[in-house]
């Protein structure tokens, strides 16, 4: 039982479920009336490749975790390095098989996404802003992949939503850097907060939040969503603008932590806005 529990902890099921769900959302945004049989391969691709990346992350960080998080499965001895590597390869193969079943375009997107995940895990996480962009790309790509699974192309509303996800998540990652500035500084992580201070980092984060807001009217103006999109997206927009102002007025670690959590809430509300606008068009 200990071994099985360690393997489950390695893959971080909650993260995998979120990425699988993101693929489903992208598919529904692209084509609202779908059967579950069409959605399943995309979900499994997102789940498996995210799981593989989680295992690779722990495999790569096992020496650091031995000091900072000795309870993690590999440094604690629940799972050996060889077992973790085998699991990562197995999950990767499963993910790519399901991607290939969905078509060549899907396989290419899956490969790009996996390369980005590996890039972040191995070198990106210490690079600061480039690492923030890698994370944001990895969060946005599952929505694009979802559209590709059902239509073999990326619909305009999905592309706009993915762009808003990229921008708002980049702002959130920069905000997270303010929260983690002390630990990042000791580990040599070159976030904006570490390099230029909390104040400048909060300004850049606000620019990304507001940039996402600037994109929000486009789906409605282009007729890509119904009017039901408007009320919830206004909540998201107002929330992001107010959060940006609050962060600029107070860029302390404690306040940045609150803004980081609020940004996730605005993201979820924005997601619901796009779903409502697409499903009830």
PECORWO-V494776 format. One record per residue. N is the residue number from 1. RES is the residue in one letter. D_LAST is the distance of its C-alpha to the last C-alpha in Angstrom with 2 decimals. Layout:
n=[N,N]
res=[RES,RES]
d_last=[D_LAST,D_LAST]
This chain:
n=[1,2,3,4,5,6,7,8,9,10,11,12,13,14,15,16,17,18,19,20,21,22,23,24,25,26,27,28,29,30,31,32,33,34,35,36,37,38,39,40,41,42,43,44,45,46,47,48,49,50,51,52,53,54,55,56,57,58,59,60,61,62,63,64,65,66,67,68,69,70,71,72,73,74,75,76,77,78,79,80,81,82,83,84,85,86,87,88,89,90,91,92,93,94,95,96,97,98,99,100,101,102,103,104,105,106,107,108,109,110,111,112,113,114,115,116,117,118,119,120,121,122,123,124,125,126,127,128,129,130,131,132,133,134,135,136,137,138,139,140,141,142,143,144,145,146,147,148,149,150,151,152,153,154,155,156,157,158,159,160,161,162,163,164,165,166,167,168,169,170,171,172,173,174,175,176,177,178,179,180,181,182,183,184,185,186,187,188,189,190,191,192,193,194,195,196,197,198,199,200,201,202,203,204,205,206,207,208,209,210,211,212,213,214,215,216,217,218,219,220,221,222,223,224,225,226,227,228,229,230,231,232,233,234,235,236,237,238,239,240,241,242,243,244,245,246,247,248,249,250,251,252,253,254,255,256,257,258,259,260,261,262,263,264,265,266,267,268,269,270,271,272,273,274,275,276,277,278,279,280,281]
res=[X,X,X,X,X,X,X,X,X,X,X,X,X,X,X,X,X,X,X,X,X,X,X,X,X,X,X,X,X,X,X,X,X,X,X,X,X,X,X,X,X,X,X,X,X,X,X,X,X,X,X,X,X,X,X,X,X,X,X,X,X,X,X,X,X,X,X,X,X,X,X,X,X,X,X,X,X,X,X,X,X,X,X,X,X,X,X,X,X,X,X,X,X,X,X,X,X,X,X,X,X,X,X,X,X,X,X,X,X,X,X,X,X,X,X,X,X,X,X,X,X,X,X,X,X,X,X,X,X,X,X,X,X,X,X,X,X,X,X,X,X,X,X,X,X,X,X,X,X,X,X,X,X,X,X,X,X,X,X,X,X,X,X,X,X,X,X,X,X,X,X,X,X,X,X,X,X,X,X,X,X,X,X,X,X,X,X,X,X,X,X,X,X,X,X,X,X,X,X,X,X,X,X,X,X,X,X,X,X,X,X,X,X,X,X,X,X,X,X,X,X,X,X,X,X,X,X,X,X,X,X,X,X,X,X,X,X,X,X,X,X,X,X,X,X,X,X,X,X,X,X,X,X,X,X,X,X,X,X,X,X,X,X,X,X,X,X,X,X,X,X,X,X,X,X,X,X,X,X,X,X]
d_last=[48.80,49.39,48.52,45.26,44.30,45.12,42.97,39.96,40.57,40.78,37.26,35.67,33.25,30.92,30.29,29.81,27.28,25.27,25.29,24.44,21.46,20.38,20.45,18.22,15.64,15.88,15.49,12.37,10.77,12.06,11.27,9.38,11.63,15.11,18.50,20.70,23.34,21.29,20.61,24.24,26.05,23.85,24.36,28.07,28.39,27.03,29.18,32.33,32.41,31.78,34.55,36.82,36.35,37.19,40.37,41.32,40.93,43.38,45.67,45.85,46.35,48.83,51.77,49.94,48.63,52.22,53.02,49.87,48.23,50.98,49.10,46.51,46.98,48.88,51.34,51.94,52.98,50.44,49.17,51.31,50.28,50.68,48.50,45.74,45.97,45.87,42.79,41.01,41.91,40.86,37.42,36.95,37.91,35.52,32.62,33.52,34.05,30.53,29.24,31.43,30.13,26.63,28.12,30.18,27.40,26.50,30.23,30.69,27.95,29.51,32.93,31.93,30.38,33.55,35.81,34.11,34.55,38.18,38.71,37.64,39.70,42.83,43.06,39.89,40.11,43.29,42.19,40.28,37.49,37.22,36.87,34.09,32.22,32.87,31.44,28.29,27.88,28.38,25.70,23.13,24.04,22.79,19.12,20.08,22.00,19.13,17.22,20.59,21.24,18.48,18.29,21.63,20.14,18.36,14.88,14.69,12.27,14.60,17.59,16.69,16.15,19.40,21.15,20.34,21.56,24.65,25.52,25.05,26.82,29.61,30.10,30.29,32.78,34.94,34.86,35.91,38.78,40.05,40.09,41.96,44.21,47.51,46.95,45.45,48.47,50.90,49.04,48.86,45.07,44.52,41.52,41.11,42.41,45.48,46.21,45.49,45.23,42.63,42.23,41.30,39.05,37.13,36.74,35.28,32.91,31.70,31.13,28.81,26.86,26.50,25.62,22.56,21.63,22.15,19.47,16.73,15.81,15.47,11.89,10.79,13.63,12.79,9.25,8.31,5.88,4.60,7.97,8.06,9.14,12.12,14.41,14.83,15.19,17.77,19.60,19.77,20.96,23.51,24.66,25.33,27.11,29.21,30.02,31.17,33.41,34.85,35.64,37.33,39.36,40.43,40.37,42.47,41.80,41.05,38.43,36.92,36.52,34.55,32.30,31.77,30.58,28.39,26.73,25.66,24.13,22.13,20.99,19.75,17.87,16.26,15.34,13.67,11.77,10.41,9.72,7.93,5.77,5.33,5.74,3.78,0.00]
